[in-house]
Amino acid sequence: MEFESIHKIKRPDKTHKAGSSEQTGFPSPATHYLESTIDLNLILTRNRDATFFIRIQGDGWREHMICNRDVLIIDRSLPATAGKLAVIVKDGDFTVARIAKDSFKDSDTVLWGVVTYIIHAV
């Protein structure tokens, strides 16, 4: 089990603009209607500059309900809170672990970021 890729979240366009058709006759009243897109960045992130997503490869973290090809949304600005999932660096390797009360007393363990969401494929 390993991380397949780590990426920053990109900002999408703000609105969807409906195209006008090449028709004759009375135009549709909905032609000029602008509808906002669903922006998962706004819904799933608190601090866009400190948020990353990681695609998981392998089934090594099933005890945390993380499966192969899942995407973890990681916020590096959040503090370590007992009971939360986090991406940590231990002995130079990235891993996912549940934060315990005294998780970071060991000098070889560093908090990389807190897992805020796990996106599963259906």
C-alpha positions as a Markdown table, in Angstrom:
| # | Residue | x | y | z |
|---|---|---|---|---|
| 1 | Met | 0.0 | 0.0 | 0.0 |
| 2 | Glu | 1.3 | 3.4 | -0.9 |
| 3 | Phe | 0.3 | 6.8 | -2.1 |
| 4 | Glu | -0.2 | 6.9 | -5.8 |
| 5 | Ser | -0.2 | 10.7 | -6.2 |
| 6 | Ile | -0.3 | 13.9 | -4.2 |
| 7 | His | -1.8 | 17.0 | -5.8 |
| 8 | Lys | -2.9 | 20.6 | -4.9 |
| 9 | Ile | -6.6 | 21.4 | -5.5 |
| 10 | Lys | -7.2 | 23.6 | -8.5 |
| 11 | Arg | -9.9 | 26.3 | -8.6 |
| 12 | Pro | -12.6 | 25.7 | -11.3 |
| 13 | Asp | -14.5 | 28.3 | -13.2 |
| 14 | Lys | -17.1 | 30.1 | -11.1 |
| 15 | Thr | -20.2 | 29.7 | -13.4 |
| 16 | His | -21.5 | 27.6 | -16.1 |
| 17 | Lys | -22.6 | 29.6 | -19.1 |
| 18 | Ala | -25.3 | 28.1 | -21.3 |
| 19 | Gly | -24.6 | 28.3 | -25.0 |
| 20 | Ser | -27.1 | 29.9 | -27.3 |
| 21 | Ser | -28.6 | 27.7 | -30.0 |
| 22 | Glu | -28.7 | 28.5 | -33.7 |
| 23 | Gln | -32.5 | 28.4 | -34.0 |
| 24 | Thr | -35.2 | 30.3 | -35.6 |
| 25 | Gly | -38.4 | 31.4 | -33.9 |
| 26 | Phe | -38.9 | 32.2 | -30.3 |
| 27 | Pro | -35.8 | 31.7 | -28.2 |
| 28 | Ser | -35.9 | 29.6 | -25.0 |
| 29 | Pro | -36.2 | 31.7 | -21.8 |
| 30 | Ala | -33.5 | 29.5 | -20.2 |
| 31 | Thr | -30.9 | 30.4 | -22.8 |
| 32 | His | -29.5 | 33.3 | -20.7 |
| 33 | Tyr | -29.8 | 31.5 | -17.4 |
| 34 | Leu | -26.5 | 31.1 | -15.6 |
| 35 | Glu | -26.1 | 28.4 | -13.0 |
| 36 | Ser | -23.2 | 28.0 | -10.6 |
| 37 | Thr | -21.3 | 24.7 | -10.8 |
| 38 | Ile | -21.0 | 22.5 | -7.8 |
| 39 | Asp | -17.6 | 23.4 | -6.4 |
| 40 | Leu | -16.3 | 20.6 | -4.2 |
| 41 | Asn | -13.4 | 22.8 | -3.3 |
| 42 | Leu | -15.8 | 25.1 | -1.4 |
| 43 | Ile | -17.7 | 22.3 | 0.1 |
| 44 | Leu | -14.9 | 20.0 | 1.2 |
| 45 | Thr | -12.1 | 22.4 | 2.0 |
| 46 | Arg | -11.6 | 25.0 | 4.7 |
| 47 | Asn | -8.2 | 26.3 | 3.8 |
| 48 | Arg | -7.6 | 25.9 | 0.0 |
| 49 | Asp | -3.9 | 26.8 | 0.2 |
| 50 | Ala | -3.2 | 24.1 | 2.8 |
| 51 | Thr | -5.4 | 21.3 | 1.3 |
| 52 | Phe | -4.0 | 18.4 | -0.8 |
| 53 | Phe | -5.6 | 15.3 | -2.1 |
| 54 | Ile | -3.9 | 11.9 | -2.2 |
| 55 | Arg | -4.9 | 8.9 | -4.2 |
| 56 | Ile | -4.3 | 5.6 | -2.3 |
| 57 | Gln | -2.9 | 2.5 | -4.0 |
| 58 | Gly | -3.5 | -0.8 | -2.2 |
| 59 | Asp | -5.7 | -2.0 | 0.5 |
| 60 | Gly | -3.4 | -1.7 | 3.5 |
| 61 | Trp | -5.6 | 0.8 | 5.4 |
| 62 | Arg | -8.9 | -1.1 | 5.4 |
| 63 | Glu | -9.1 | -0.7 | 9.2 |
| 64 | His | -9.6 | 3.0 | 8.6 |
| 65 | Met | -12.2 | 2.3 | 5.8 |
| 66 | Ile | -9.6 | 3.4 | 3.2 |
| 67 | Cys | -9.7 | 1.2 | 0.1 |
| 68 | Asn | -7.6 | 0.9 | -3.1 |
| 69 | Arg | -8.0 | 4.0 | -5.4 |
| 70 | Asp | -9.7 | 6.1 | -2.7 |
| 71 | Val | -8.9 | 9.8 | -2.5 |
| 72 | Leu | -7.9 | 11.4 | 0.8 |
| 73 | Ile | -8.5 | 15.1 | 1.3 |
| 74 | Ile | -5.7 | 16.4 | 3.7 |
| 75 | Asp | -5.7 | 19.7 | 5.4 |
| 76 | Arg | -2.2 | 20.6 | 6.6 |
| 77 | Ser | -3.4 | 23.7 | 8.6 |
| 78 | Leu | -5.5 | 21.7 | 11.1 |
| 79 | Pro | -4.0 | 20.8 | 14.5 |
| 80 | Ala | -3.5 | 17.2 | 15.7 |
| 81 | Thr | -6.7 | 16.2 | 17.5 |
| 82 | Ala | -7.0 | 12.9 | 19.3 |
| 83 | Gly | -9.2 | 10.4 | 17.4 |
| 84 | Lys | -8.8 | 12.0 | 13.9 |
| 85 | Leu | -7.1 | 10.3 | 11.0 |
| 86 | Ala | -3.9 | 11.9 | 9.8 |
| 87 | Val | -1.1 | 11.4 | 7.3 |
| 88 | Ile | 2.1 | 11.2 | 9.3 |
| 89 | Val | 5.8 | 10.7 | 8.5 |
| 90 | Lys | 7.4 | 8.0 | 10.6 |
| 91 | Asp | 11.0 | 6.9 | 10.0 |
| 92 | Gly | 10.9 | 8.8 | 6.7 |
| 93 | Asp | 7.8 | 7.0 | 5.3 |
| 94 | Phe | 4.3 | 8.4 | 4.8 |
| 95 | Thr | 1.5 | 6.5 | 6.5 |
| 96 | Val | -2.1 | 7.0 | 7.7 |
| 97 | Ala | -2.8 | 6.6 | 11.4 |
| 98 | Arg | -5.4 | 7.6 | 14.0 |
| 99 | Ile | -4.0 | 10.3 | 16.3 |
| 100 | Ala | -3.6 | 9.2 | 19.9 |
| 101 | Lys | -3.2 | 11.6 | 22.8 |
| 102 | Asp | 0.6 | 11.4 | 22.8 |
| 103 | Ser | 1.2 | 10.5 | 19.2 |
| 104 | Phe | 4.0 | 13.0 | 18.5 |
| 105 | Lys | 6.1 | 12.6 | 21.6 |
| 106 | Asp | 8.3 | 10.3 | 19.5 |
| 107 | Ser | 10.8 | 12.5 | 17.7 |
| 108 | Asp | 10.7 | 10.2 | 14.6 |
| 109 | Thr | 6.9 | 10.9 | 14.0 |
| 110 | Val | 5.8 | 14.1 | 12.3 |
| 111 | Leu | 2.2 | 15.2 | 11.5 |
| 112 | Trp | 2.0 | 15.9 | 7.7 |
| 113 | Gly | -1.7 | 16.7 | 7.7 |
| 114 | Val | -5.2 | 15.8 | 9.0 |
| 115 | Val | -7.6 | 13.7 | 6.9 |
| 116 | Thr | -10.8 | 15.7 | 6.5 |
| 117 | Tyr | -12.6 | 13.4 | 3.9 |
| 118 | Ile | -12.2 | 10.1 | 2.2 |
| 119 | Ile | -13.7 | 9.8 | -1.3 |
| 120 | His | -14.7 | 6.2 | -2.3 |
| 121 | Ala | -15.4 | 5.1 | -5.8 |
| 122 | Val | -18.7 | 3.4 | -6.3 |
